[in-house]
Amino acid sequence: MTRPADISWHVAHGRKLELGPRAAIMAIVNVTPDSFSDGGRYEDVDAAVEHALACISDGAEIVDIGGESTRPGAESVSAAEEQGRVLPVIEALRGRTEALISIDTFRAETAWLAVGAGAHIVNDVFGLQREPDIATVAAETGAGLCIMHTGRDRQKLPDVIDDQFLFLRKSLETAEAAGVRIENIVIDPGFGFAKDTGENLELMTRFGELASLGLPLVAGTSRKRFVGAVSGREASERDAATAATSAILRLQGAAVFRVHDVAINRDALAVADAILAVRERLELGEKP
């Protein structure tokens, strides 16, 4: 149980985010009609912008803007439709906040346009393995790059951590070949993406093993189905259980937390950060 190492996450437009001393929160802003827990609530540009600003007021350092639902069975949308949803939101936020803006997309074209519109980070749920040119976008723009593991559309290894390393090392090779700087990359193990409840819980239990990748780790458990399986709650009622997973994963080494409800997770993470600070002082032989 150690605090993640202090590191600067470099992102586009000359910005960076200091990671390590305390947990960083990435707020989910779905500009979609069909996301699994909040579909349609922020489909309007003004509603999405106001929600993002509220999340920032609650303590989010990053707002993650998505224009296509990634829930299982969701209908795909065209690149033009995705861009029509997210670009106006990014452009509006750029002039109203100093918080970092992330684009949640697997499309290189959307990523390029989003960074041009003001986004600082590209969050790819297919880990550069659906449209590898996203790595080129990150390299050429200096965008922060969140590489997520997924089990979708592929044969997984039986061991959850072995499969993480198999997938993510391939993604990191793609990023390196494109010229993405290591200080621009964070890793998301992809809770809920083609993983059943047992696999998700094992991944939480063994999360610390991912530290050997040497990169900051993102935790995205918010309102996921396995959280509902454990808590017995419907998607919109899973924020308290999500906050519990956030605190546990902070103690396991996660640095960034992608969540729907910023305030409840901020409070849970403050407790985890306080425990890590005491632990660090005790290991140095100091009084807590």
C-alpha positions in Angstrom: 0.0 0.0 0.0 2.1 2.9 -1.3 1.3 6.2 -2.8 1.8 6.4 -6.6 5.1 8.0 -7.5 5.1 11.7 -8.2 5.0 12.3 -12.0 3.9 15.0 -14.4 1.5 13.9 -17.0 2.2 16.0 -20.1 -0.7 16.8 -22.3 -1.5 19.1 -25.3 -1.3 22.9 -25.5 1.7 23.0 -23.2 -0.2 21.7 -20.1 0.6 19.1 -17.6 -1.0 17.5 -14.6 0.9 16.6 -11.4 0.1 13.1 -10.3 1.0 11.3 -7.1 0.5 13.6 -4.1 -3.3 13.2 -4.3 -5.8 11.4 -6.5 -6.9 13.2 -9.7 -10.5 12.9 -10.9 -11.6 12.7 -14.5 -15.3 13.4 -14.8 -17.5 11.6 -17.3 -19.5 13.8 -19.6 -21.5 11.7 -22.1 -22.9 13.7 -24.9 -25.0 10.7 -26.0 -28.6 9.6 -26.0 -27.8 6.0 -24.9 -25.0 5.7 -22.4 -25.8 3.1 -19.8 -26.5 5.3 -16.7 -27.0 8.9 -17.9 -27.9 8.6 -21.6 -29.7 11.7 -22.9 -29.2 13.9 -19.8 -26.4 15.9 -21.4 -27.1 15.4 -25.1 -27.7 19.2 -25.5 -24.5 21.2 -25.8 -25.5 23.7 -23.1 -26.5 20.9 -20.7 -23.2 19.1 -21.3 -21.2 22.2 -20.7 -23.0 23.1 -17.5 -22.6 19.6 -16.2 -18.9 19.6 -17.0 -18.5 22.9 -15.2 -20.4 21.5 -12.2 -18.0 18.5 -12.1 -15.1 20.9 -12.1 -16.6 22.9 -9.3 -16.9 19.6 -7.4 -13.2 18.9 -7.8 -12.6 17.3 -11.2 -9.2 18.2 -12.8 -10.3 16.6 -16.1 -13.6 16.4 -18.0 -13.8 13.4 -20.4 -16.2 14.2 -23.3 -17.7 11.2 -25.2 -20.0 11.2 -28.2 -20.6 7.5 -28.6 -21.7 5.0 -26.0 -19.3 2.2 -25.3 -21.8 0.1 -23.3 -22.3 -3.5 -24.6 -24.7 -3.6 -27.4 -24.8 0.1 -28.1 -25.4 1.2 -31.7 -22.3 2.6 -33.4 -22.5 6.2 -34.8 -20.7 7.8 -37.7 -17.6 9.8 -37.2 -19.5 12.9 -38.4 -22.2 12.3 -35.8 -19.7 11.8 -33.0 -17.9 14.9 -34.0 -21.1 16.9 -34.2 -21.8 16.0 -30.6 -18.4 16.5 -29.0 -16.7 19.4 -30.8 -19.1 22.1 -29.9 -18.9 21.1 -26.2 -15.1 21.1 -26.3 -15.0 24.5 -28.0 -17.4 26.0 -25.5 -15.5 24.6 -22.5 -12.1 25.8 -23.8 -13.2 29.4 -23.1 -14.8 28.8 -19.8 -12.4 26.6 -17.7 -8.7 25.9 -17.1 -9.5 22.3 -16.3 -8.1 19.7 -18.7 -10.4 18.4 -21.5 -10.3 14.8 -22.7 -11.9 13.3 -25.8 -13.2 9.8 -25.3 -12.9 8.3 -28.8 -11.2 5.5 -30.7 -11.3 7.4 -34.0 -8.1 9.2 -35.1 -10.0 11.8 -37.1 -12.2 12.7 -34.1 -9.1 12.8 -31.9 -7.3 15.2 -34.3 -10.2 17.6 -34.5 -10.9 17.5 -30.8 -7.3 18.4 -29.9 -7.6 21.2 -32.5 -10.8 22.4 -30.8 -9.1 22.6 -27.4 -8.8 19.0 -26.0 -5.7 18.1 -24.0 -6.1 14.4 -23.8 -7.1 11.5 -26.0 -8.8 8.6 -24.2 -8.9 5.5 -26.5 -11.0 2.6 -25.2 -9.5 0.3 -27.8 -6.0 1.0 -26.7 -4.7 2.1 -30.2 -5.6 -1.3 -31.6 -8.7 -0.3 -33.6 -7.3 2.9 -35.2 -3.5 2.9 -34.5 -3.3 6.4 -36.1 -4.5 7.8 -32.8 -0.9 7.3 -31.7 0.2 9.6 -34.5 -2.3 12.2 -33.4 -0.9 12.1 -29.9 2.7 12.2 -31.1 2.1 15.2 -33.4 -0.1 17.2 -31.1 1.6 16.4 -27.8 -1.8 15.2 -26.4 -1.9 13.1 -23.3 -2.8 9.6 -24.2 -4.9 7.2 -22.1 -4.5 3.7 -23.4 -7.2 1.4 -22.2 -7.2 -2.4 -22.1 -10.2 -4.2 -23.6 -11.2 -7.8 -24.0 -13.7 -7.0 -26.8 -13.3 -8.6 -30.3 -10.3 -10.7 -29.3 -9.3 -13.9 -27.6 -8.2 -13.3 -24.0 -5.6 -15.1 -22.0 -7.1 -17.0 -19.0 -5.1 -15.0 -16.4 -6.4 -11.4 -16.1 -3.0 -9.8 -15.4 -1.3 -11.8 -18.1 -3.9 -10.6 -20.6 -3.4 -7.0 -19.4 0.4 -7.2 -20.2 -0.2 -9.0 -23.5 -2.6 -6.3 -24.7 -1.0 -3.2 -23.2 2.6 -4.0 -24.3 1.3 -4.2 -27.9 -0.4 -0.8 -27.4 2.8 0.7 -26.0 4.8 -0.6 -28.9 2.4 1.2 -31.2 2.7 4.4 -29.2 6.5 4.2 -29.2 6.7 3.5 -32.9 4.5 6.6 -33.6 6.8 8.8 -31.4 4.5 9.3 -28.4 6.6 10.4 -25.4 6.4 8.2 -22.4 5.5 11.2 -20.1 2.3 11.6 -22.2 0.9 8.1 -21.5 -1.3 6.7 -18.8 -2.8 3.2 -18.6 -6.4 2.2 -17.9 -7.0 -1.6 -17.3 -10.5 -1.3 -18.6 -12.8 -2.5 -15.9 -16.0 -3.8 -17.4 -14.8 -4.1 -20.9 -15.4 -7.8 -21.8 -14.7 -8.8 -18.2 -17.2 -10.6 -15.9 -17.7 -9.9 -12.2 -15.1 -12.4 -11.1 -12.5 -11.0 -13.5 -13.2 -7.4 -12.5 -12.9 -8.3 -8.8 -9.6 -10.2 -9.4 -8.3 -7.3 -11.4 -9.1 -5.0 -8.4 -7.4 -7.4 -6.0 -4.3 -7.7 -8.2 -4.3 -4.1 -9.4 -0.9 -3.4 -7.8 0.8 -5.8 -10.2 0.2 -3.4 -13.0 2.7 -1.0 -11.4 5.5 -2.9 -13.2 4.4 -1.2 -16.4 6.0 2.0 -14.9 3.1 4.3 -16.0 0.4 6.1 -14.1 -2.8 4.0 -13.7 -6.4 5.1 -14.3 -9.3 3.5 -12.6 -12.7 3.5 -14.4 -15.1 1.4 -12.3 -17.9 4.0 -12.1 -21.4 2.5 -12.1 -20.1 -0.6 -13.9 -22.1 -3.8 -14.0 -19.8 -5.6 -11.6 -20.3 -2.8 -9.1 -24.0 -3.4 -9.4 -23.6 -7.2 -9.0 -21.8 -6.7 -5.7 -23.9 -3.9 -4.3 -27.3 -5.0 -5.7 -27.9 -1.5 -7.1 -29.2 -0.2 -10.4 -26.7 1.8 -12.5 -27.9 5.2 -11.3 -27.6 4.1 -7.7 -24.0 2.8 -7.7 -22.1 5.9 -6.8 -21.5 4.9 -3.1 -20.2 1.5 -4.1 -18.1 3.1 -6.9 -16.5 5.4 -4.3 -15.6 2.3 -2.3 -13.8 0.8 -5.3 -12.0 4.2 -5.9 -10.6 4.2 -2.4 -9.5 0.6 -2.6 -7.8 1.2 -6.0 -6.1 4.3 -4.7 -4.5 2.2 -2.0 -3.5 -0.2 -4.7 -1.7 2.5 -6.7 -4.2 4.1 -9.1 -3.6 7.8 -9.8 -6.6 9.0 -11.9 -10.2 8.1 -11.4 -12.8 8.3 -14.1 -16.2 8.8 -12.4 -19.8 10.0 -12.9 -20.3 11.5 -9.4 -17.2 13.7 -8.6 -18.2 14.8 -5.1 -18.7 11.3 -3.5 -15.5 10.0 -5.1 -13.5 13.1 -4.1 -14.5 12.4 -0.4 -13.6 8.7 -0.5 -10.3 9.5 -2.2 -9.4 12.1 0.4 -9.6 9.4 3.0 -7.5 7.1 1.0 -4.9 9.9 0.4 -4.8 10.6 4.1 -4.1 6.9 4.8 -1.3 6.9 2.2 0.3 10.0 3.7 0.3 8.4 7.2 1.7 5.2 5.8 4.5 7.1 4.0 5.5 9.0 7.2 5.5 5.7 9.2 7.8 4.1 6.6 10.1 7.0 7.0 10.2 6.6 10.8 8.2 9.7 11.4 5.1 10.2 13.6 1.9 10.3 11.7 
